[in-house]
């Protein structure tokens, strides 16, 4: 026995939405969403990204940085250290894949892949092969420390 379904709905009843039409609409929606996500990824790859974060930071006076302690600065992107020769800045970006390192017990550790660096930034344990970068420090007219993350200096540089 075959049931017949009316072609037109009865007056006052909502129209039926066939399953085939729903699946076609859902498939087109998924296709457009995938295409949109691919275009966003392509735009990021080609460089249509937000402006780069600042690279120069005006910090506190030199007296604010105690000896033997690494003070995180510049939103955690660098550490200021002080030894007997003066102040120095170590960039907190791991030289392996660019994760931010953390100061631990007088040395630095990368939480992503386990690289460890000593207090001067030299590699203790890989996978990183290069030491942490040192950044330039200077004093401004008011006697505040100015950190410039875009200028690399040698390990002997002190302020």
Secondary structure, 3 states (H helix, E strand, C coil): CCCCCCCCCCCCCCCCCCHHHHHHHHHHHHHHHHHHHHHHHHHHHCCCCCCCCCCEEEEEEHHHCCCCCCEEECCCCEEEEEECCEEEEEECECCCCCCEEEEECCEEEECCCCCEECCCCCEEECCCCCCCCEEEEEECCCCEEEEEEEEEECCCCCC
